[in-house]
């Protein structure tokens, strides 16, 4: 398990900026050290433990990029049509059995190795055969056209995949192209998740008139699994300090991260803060972010704990900006901050300085072809429909105080925030 000091997240300021929070996490969280070997077909989504240098060049041999006729460029005269006898035929997967002779062409197919001496390929669509079976080559083709040299993509010995790379299908494809069958990856992060509150019941359970079905826990578990975590569902813990303390103490040693939802505000019935402090150390972060200011982070027996707000939109936003970078740091993954897409605002908005805000929006294409962001018509961090019926978030930086229609704003799609 990750072992952190009790004061590693200590912060003296009244409000922590989003950038400060991410920087603190990246600098002070130690990745898990256990390494696993996985088959290539199971490598998608895992974090590569060691860098991979190209064991061979890609492509490994010089080959034709098209179906056509391979020739020696020295046989071509710049301004007139050439007619060359066709001597030989090379299919993909076959060896180039003989050099191409002076004044001759070789029929060749995409991916087939270039015969010795040939350095240019005419596409079959651009040529014709005469009655004698000679290929008629039009003028103007540059030497080297339609040929893929060995190592054109990646030279042997160069860095191909970095340690900490979260493997995606294209990375798996590259490893396969090198002939690798297994990869060394860091083990999956183990996260315990629970909600707090007597007002919550799990879906399928009896719900009293004054209770709500717990939605946050299922949202958070789904987001964690998208990050490749192993998730333990601890259910709903009651608003009781002793129960919270006991549960936290029990699960901390068996997990790399403990994640809670609800109970981190300053109300009389918000017991997470006191529960954590009775078995570990908690530094309550009041982040300069909206929605989601009340965020708690602490250490229990060396295991980090993050407490997210109970309102679902606030929980979603703070997961993206606090939990996601923490999980990536624990997994030894390279930090990949989502890059906002510039779009045009189709709304007006006012905000305070010194706080980063995230506005839920839908995208539409305007009459002039530009992408416009349409603000969800209602406010409120408890509106799940505002996450379901929109496409993502517009990020408004700390220095901004207002947005007018037509202004350029940064859009973060939900897909980029949950991958």
Residue pairs with C-beta under 8 A, 6 or more apart in sequence:
1 32
1 190
1 253
1 254
1 255
1 256
1 302
1 303
2 29
2 30
2 31
2 32
2 256
2 257
2 302
2 303
2 304
2 330
3 30
3 302
3 303
4 28
4 29
4 30
4 299
4 302
4 303
4 304
5 299
5 302
6 280
6 281
6 299
7 281
8 28
8 299
9 24
9 28
9 283
9 285
9 297
9 298
9 299
9 304
10 283
11 20
11 24
11 283
11 285
14 286
15 286
15 287
15 288
15 293
15 354
15 355
16 24
16 285
16 286
16 287
16 288
17 287
17 288
17 356
17 398
18 287
18 288
18 289
18 321
18 356
21 285
21 287
21 321
21 322
22 321
22 322
22 325
22 335
22 337
25 322
25 325
25 326
25 329
26 325
26 329
26 335
29 304
29 326
29 329
29 330
30 330
31 186
31 329
31 330
31 331
31 332
32 186
32 187
32 189
32 256
32 330
32 331
32 332
33 186
34 186
34 187
35 49
35 184
35 185
35 186
35 187
36 184
36 185
36 186
36 187
37 182
37 183
37 184
37 185
38 46
38 182
38 183
38 185
39 181
39 182
40 172
40 175
40 176
40 180
40 181
40 182
40 183
43 167
43 171
43 172
43 175
43 183
43 185
44 167
44 168
44 169
44 172
45 166
45 167
45 168
45 228
46 166
46 167
46 183
46 185
46 186
46 188
46 228
47 164
47 165
47 166
47 167
47 185
47 186
47 228
47 331
47 332
47 333
48 161
48 162
48 163
48 164
48 165
48 166
48 167
48 171
48 183
48 184
48 185
49 163
49 184
49 185
49 186
49 332
50 163
50 184
51 159
51 161
51 162
51 163
52 159
52 160
52 161
52 175
52 178
52 180
52 183
53 157
53 158
53 159
53 160
54 154
54 155
54 156
54 157
54 158
54 159
54 160
54 178
55 156
55 178
55 179
55 180
56 156
56 178
56 179
57 150
57 151
57 153
57 154
57 155
57 156
58 151
58 152
58 153
58 154
58 177
58 178
59 148
59 149
59 150
59 151
59 152
59 153
60 150
61 113
61 150
62 113
62 114
62 147
62 148
62 149
62 150
63 111
63 112
63 113
63 114
63 147
63 148
64 70
64 108
64 109
64 110
64 111
64 112
64 114
64 121
64 146
64 147
64 148
65 110
65 121
65 146
65 147
65 148
66 110
66 121
66 123
66 124
66 146
67 108
67 109
67 110
67 123
67 124
68 108
68 121
68 122
68 123
68 124
68 126
68 127
68 146
69 84
69 86
69 105
69 106
69 107
69 108
69 121
69 122
69 124
69 127
69 135
69 137
70 90
70 100
70 105
70 106
70 108
70 114
70 115
70 118
70 120
70 121
71 84
71 100
71 104
71 105
71 106
71 118
71 120
71 121
71 122
71 137
72 100
72 102
72 117
72 118
72 119
72 120
73 119
73 120
73 143
73 144
75 82
75 84
75 102
75 103
76 82
76 120
76 137
76 139
76 141
76 143
77 139
78 139
78 140
79 139
80 139
81 136
81 137
81 138
81 139
82 136
82 137
82 139
83 130
83 134
83 135
83 136
83 137
84 103
84 104
84 105
84 134
84 135
84 137
85 103
85 104
85 105
85 133
85 134
86 104
86 105
86 106
86 107
86 129
86 133
86 134
86 135
87 100
87 101
87 104
87 105
87 106
88 97
88 98
88 100
88 106
88 107
88 115
89 106
89 107
89 108
90 96
90 97
90 106
90 107
90 108
90 109
90 112
90 113
90 115
91 109
91 112
92 109
92 110
92 111
92 112
93 111
93 112
94 112
94 113
95 113
96 112
96 113
96 114
96 115
96 116
98 115
98 116
99 115
99 116
99 117
100 106
100 115
100 116
100 117
100 118
101 117
105 122
105 135
105 137
106 115
106 118
108 114
108 115
108 121
114 121
114 147
119 143
119 144
119 147
120 141
120 142
120 143
120 144
120 145
120 146
120 147
121 145
121 146
121 147
122 135
122 137
122 138
122 141
122 145
122 146
123 146
126 138
126 141
127 135
127 136
127 137
127 138
128 135
128 136
129 135
129 136
130 136
154 160
160 174
160 178
161 167
161 171
161 174
161 175
162 334
163 332
164 332
164 333
164 334
165 171
165 333
165 334
166 228
166 328
166 331
166 333
166 334
166 336
167 183
167 185
175 183
186 331
186 332
188 228
188 229
188 230
188 331
189 227
189 228
189 229
189 230
189 256
189 257
189 327
189 330
189 331
190 229
190 230
190 232
190 254
190 255
190 256
190 257
191 224
191 229
191 230
191 231
191 232
191 255
191 256
191 257
191 258
191 259
191 327
192 231
192 232
192 234
192 251
192 252
192 254
192 255
192 257
192 258
192 259
193 217
193 220
193 221
193 224
193 231
193 232
193 233
193 234
193 259
193 260
193 261
194 217
194 233
194 234
194 235
194 236
194 237
194 247
194 259
194 260
194 261
195 214
195 216
195 217
195 235
195 236
195 237
195 260
195 261
195 262
195 310
196 236
196 237
196 238
196 239
196 244
196 260
196 261
196 262
196 263
196 271
196 272
196 310
197 236
197 239
197 262
197 263
197 310
198 238
198 239
199 210
199 211
199 212
200 211
200 212
200 213
200 214
200 236
200 262
201 207
201 208
201 211
201 212
201 213
201 214
201 236
202 213
202 214
202 217
202 235
202 236
203 213
203 214
203 218
207 213
214 236
215 312
215 384
216 261
216 262
216 308
216 310
216 312
216 315
217 233
217 235
217 236
217 261
219 312
219 315
219 316
220 259
220 261
220 308
220 315
220 319
220 323
221 231
221 233
223 316
223 319
223 323
223 324
223 418
224 231
224 259
224 323
224 327
225 231
226 418
226 419
227 324
227 327
227 328
227 331
228 331
229 327
232 251
232 255
234 247
234 251
237 243
237 244
237 247
239 263
239 269
239 270
239 271
240 271
241 271
241 274
241 275
241 278
244 263
244 271
244 272
244 275
244 276
245 275
245 276
245 278
245 279
248 258
248 275
248 276
248 279
248 280
248 300
248 305
249 279
249 300
249 301
251 258
252 258
252 279
252 280
252 300
252 301
252 302
252 303
252 305
253 301
253 303
255 303
256 303
256 304
256 330
257 303
257 304
257 305
257 306
257 323
257 326
257 327
257 330
258 300
258 303
258 304
258 305
258 306
259 305
259 306
259 307
259 308
259 323
260 272
260 296
260 305
260 306
260 307
260 308
261 307
261 308
261 309
261 310
261 315
262 270
262 272
262 308
262 309
262 310
263 269
263 270
263 271
263 272
263 273
263 307
263 310
264 270
264 272
264 273
264 284
264 294
264 295
264 296
264 307
264 308
264 309
264 310
265 294
265 309
265 310
266 294
272 296
272 307
273 282
273 284
273 296
273 307
276 282
276 296
276 298
276 300
276 305
276 307
277 298
279 300
279 301
280 298
280 299
280 300
280 301
280 305
281 298
281 299
282 296
282 297
282 298
282 299
282 305
283 296
283 297
283 298
284 294
284 296
285 295
285 296
285 297
285 322
286 293
286 294
286 295
287 293
287 295
287 318
287 321
287 322
288 354
288 355
288 356
288 398
289 295
289 317
289 318
289 321
289 355
289 356
289 357
289 358
290 351
290 355
290 356
290 357
290 358
291 309
291 311
291 313
291 314
291 317
291 358
291 381
292 308
292 309
292 314
292 315
292 317
292 318
292 321
292 381
293 309
293 314
294 309
295 306
295 307
295 308
295 309
295 318
295 322
296 305
296 306
296 307
297 304
297 305
297 306
297 307
297 322
298 304
298 305
298 307
299 305
304 326
304 330
306 322
306 323
306 326
308 314
308 315
308 318
308 319
308 322
308 323
309 315
309 318
309 381
311 381
311 382
312 381
312 382
312 383
312 384
312 387
313 360
313 380
313 381
313 382
313 383
313 384
313 386
313 387
314 381
316 387
317 358
317 393
320 417
320 418
324 417
325 335
328 334
328 335
328 336
329 335
338 412
338 416
338 417
339 416
340 395
340 409
340 410
340 411
340 412
341 371
341 410
341 411
341 412
341 413
342 408
342 409
342 410
342 411
343 363
343 370
343 371
343 372
343 373
343 394
343 408
343 409
343 410
343 411
344 366
344 370
344 371
344 372
344 373
344 406
344 407
344 408
344 409
345 372
345 373
345 394
345 403
345 404
345 405
345 406
345 407
345 408
345 409
346 364
346 366
346 372
346 373
346 374
346 375
346 405
347 359
347 361
347 373
347 374
347 375
347 403
347 405
348 402
348 403
348 404
348 405
349 359
349 375
349 396
349 402
349 403
350 401
350 402
350 403
351 357
351 396
351 400
351 401
351 402
352 401
353 398
353 399
353 400
353 401
354 398
355 398
356 395
356 396
356 397
356 398
357 395
357 396
358 393
358 394
358 395
358 396
358 412
359 373
359 375
359 376
359 393
359 394
359 396
360 375
360 376
360 386
360 387
360 390
360 392
360 393
361 373
361 374
361 375
361 376
361 390
361 391
361 392
361 393
361 394
361 411
362 373
362 374
362 376
362 389
362 390
362 391
363 371
363 372
363 373
363 374
363 391
363 392
363 411
364 371
364 372
364 374
365 371
365 372
366 372
371 411
373 394
373 409
373 411
375 394
376 383
376 386
376 389
376 390
378 386
380 386
387 414
391 413
391 414
392 411
392 412
392 413
392 414
392 416
392 417
393 411
393 412
393 414
393 417
394 409
394 410
394 411
394 412
395 409
395 410
395 411
395 412
396 403
396 409
403 409
